[in-house]
Amino acid sequence: MEGDASDSQVTIKNIEKELICPACKELFTHPLILPCQHSVCHKCVKELLLSLDDSFNDVASDSSNQSSPRLRLTSPSMDKIDKINRPGWKRNSLTPRPTTFPCPGCEHDVDLGERGVSGLFRNFTLETIVERYRQAARAATAIMCDLCKPPPQESTKSCMDCSASYCNECFKIYHPWGTVKAQHEYVGPTTNFRPKVLMCPEHETERINMYCELCRRPVCHLCKLGGNHSNHRVTTMSSAYKTLKEKLSKDIDFLIGKESQVKSQISELNLLMKETECNGERAKEEALVHFEKLFEILEDRKSSVLKAIDASKKLRLDKFHTQMEEYQGLLENNGLVGYAQEVLKETDQSCFVQTAKQLHLRIQKATESLKSFRPAAQASFEDYVVNISKQTEVLGELSFFSSGIDIPEINEEQSKVYNNALIDWHHPEKDKADSYVLEYRKINRDEEMISWNEIEVHGTSKVVSNLESNSPYAFRVRAYRGSICSPCSRELILHTPPAPVFSFLFDEKCGYNTEHLLLNLKRDRVESRAGFNVLLAAERIQVGHYTSLDYIIGDVGVTKGKHFWACRVEPYSYLVKVGVASSDKLQEWLRSPRDAASPRYEQDSGHDSGSEDACFDSSQPFTLVTIGMKKFFIPKSPTSSNEPENRVLPMPTSIGIFLDCDKGKVSFYDMDHMKCLYERQVDCSHTMYPAFALMGSGGIQLEEAITAKYLEYEEDV
C-alpha cells in the first residue's frame, strides 16, 4: 500500500506542467473551458476581456489627445436628431464590450458570444486534479475543521453537499443519524467542492444530459429543442462518456505498452541533442572561416583600390605642380617675363634677334595658354567611386544552402493593410516546407536601421497586429525545412492608415429608403435599385426630370479624435457619394430629401451647374466626394484647378476616409497606395457620421476588418 501511495504521489507531481494556466503561468484556479477546448483560469479570462476593453476605448485617445477620448454614438434617427439639437441634451457613450480574444494556449481567436464568461463550463475534473496536486505538494499541511470553536481541530472528512470540512465530533453533530443530512455524500478532507450535478450555463435550472458532436460540448434538452444546438447532431451523455472513455483508455494503454519504445526514443533524442551541440559549434566555426575569407577578399580589394586612388592623386598633383610653375613664370619679375624684360635691354641688333626669336615663341605659347586656360588634370574622382550595389544585394541575400527549397513569393494582390496587416504568400513547393518565418519592420524615415520582428507561421498567410498608424512597413518571408531555410523573399512595402480604424455598420433606421436601397443582413453592403418606379411613371414624364439621391449613414458617430474607415464602390455604379456629415446637416437632408438632392443644391454634387463657384465655404458641416462610372471626381475649389482633366481621376479599388475631429479636416485616400487624393476643412462642432448617397445603379461595400481566422475544430467523436 505504501508503494502504491508513493507511486501516486510521484505521478501527481510529474504532471505539474499540465496543471499550469497558459495565461498566468500558475496553477489553475477555477478553470473554464474555452470554445477551443483549452482551459484558462476564471480570473484570467476576465482580465483578458478587461484589457481588450481598455485598449478598445483608448485607441482613439492615444492617436489624438489623452484627455479627449473617442465618443462613440449611435446614429441619429429623426427622434434622436431632434434630441441632439435640443439645448442641454447630453450624449451617452455606447461602447460595446468585446467578447473575442486570442486563446493564451493556441493563440486562435475565440468568441464567447452574448453570454460572455457566464456561457463557459467550469472544468471540475481539472480542478479536482489540481487540488490533489496541491495536497500532495503540501503533504503535512492539514485542512482544519470549518465548524470548530477556536482553536479548530484537524478535519477528517468533507461534505460535498454542505461544501464544508468537519472533524469527527462536528460531523456527528451536524449530520445526526436518522436525518436527511445523514445521507449527504462525504469524502476525505478537501478544499475543492464541486456540484453533484452539472448545470447548463445557458439554462441555469436545467441539468446537462446530452453532448453536441458538432460543438464538442455538453448541452441540456432546451439547448437541443430551441437553442443554438437545435440543428446539431447530439448524443446521450452516457454514450459520449462511454465513447470518449474507451478512446482515452485505449490511447493510454497504447502509450503504456510503448513505454520501452519511448525510453529508447528519449535516449536517441539525448544523443541527437549532444550531436546537435557539436555540429552547431562546428557549423559556427565553418561560418567564421567563410566570413574571414570574405574579410580577407575585402581587405585585399580595399588595399588595391586605395593604392589606385593614391597613385592617381599623386600623378594629378604632379601635373598641377608643373602647370603652376609655368604660370608662376608669367608673373612680372619672375621667370619668363623677367628674362624677357632683360632681353629687351639688349642694344645690339644681331644679338637681340638671335636671342629674341626663341623667346618670342615661348611668349606666344604662354599667351595662348592664358586665352584658353585648361587645368592639366581633373580634380574630380568620379571614376574612382566604388560600385557595391550588386555586392550589397548579394551579401544581403547571404544565407545557407537552400538544399532545393524555393524562395517564397509574397502575393501583393492578396496582401493588404487596414486595422491589421494581412500578408499572403505563394510557395511552389509548400509541401516540402515545414514552416515559414515572416519578418517585418517599420521603415524609419531617418534611415535608422530597425531590427526585424519574426513570426513563425505554419501556413501561407498571417495577420500582423499592433502596427503603428501612418507608418510604412517592410515584410518578407522565408521557408524552413528542418534546420535548412531558403533565402528571404522580395520585400513588400505597405503603409498603415493615418489613424486607427473606425468600426461601424450601415444604419437601417435613419434615412434608409427601403424602396430604392437594398441592405444585406450583415449591414456592411448597400445597393441601389435603379429607378424602377421612374420607368413605371415614364409615360407621365414629358419634360426634364432628375432622380433624387438616396442617403444612408453609419450607425456610430464621433465628436473627438482621429478616425479612419474605408469602402469599395462597385465599378458599375453610376453616381455614389462618400464622406462625412454632421447631425444637424443630416437632419436637413433626411427631412427634405427632395430639395436637398437637387443637382443645384450642393456645391460638390458632381453637376456643373454653377453652384460650386457661387457658394463655397471654407469650412462646412459636411464633405462628400463623387464617384461614378469608374472615376473619382475632385470637388471644385477656389485654390485648385477647375479644369475637368485635373479634377477627374481613375476610381481606386478601395477608398479611405480620414476624419480628424480635433483639426476639423477630412481627407480621402487611395487605399492601394495609401495616397491622399483630396482633403479639406470640415466643421466638426457637432457629432460627425460616415455618410453615403447613391443615385441610379450602384453599390457600396464597407471594408471588412482584418482579424485572425477562428479555430476550426477537428472531429473527434
Secondary structure, DSSP 8 states (H G I E B T S, - for coil): -HHHHHHHHHHHHHTGGGGB-TTTSSB-SSEEE-TTS-EEEHHHHHHHHHHHHHHHHHHHHHHS-TTS----EE---HHHHHHHHSTT-----------EEE-TTT--EEE-TTTGGGGSEE-HHHHHHHHHHHHHHHTT---B-SSS-SS--B--EEETTTTEEE-HHHHHHHS-TTSGGGG--EESS-S----SS-B-SSSTTSB--EEETTTTEEE-HHHHHHSTTTTS-EEEHHHHHHHHHHHHHHHHHHHHHTHHHHHHHHHHHHHHHHHHHHHHHHHHHHHHHHHHHHHHHHHHHHHHHHHHHHHHHHHHHHHHHHHHHHHHTTSTTSHHHHHHHHHTT---HHHHHHHHHHHHHHHHHHHHHHHT---SS----GGG----HHHHHHHHT-----TT----EE-TTT-EESSSEEEEEE-TTGGG-SEEEEEEEE--TT------EEEEESSSEEEE----TT-EEEEEEEEEETTEE------EEEE--SS-B----B-SSSS--TTTEEE-TTSSEEEE---HHHHHTGGG--S------EEEEBSEEBSSSEEEEEEEE-TT-SEEEEEEEEHHHHHHHHHSHHHHTSTTT-TTSS--SSHHHH---SSBSEEEEEEETTEEE----TTS---HHHHEEE--SSEEEEEETTTTEEEEEETTTTEEEEEEEB--SS-EEEEEEEESSEEEEE-------B-------
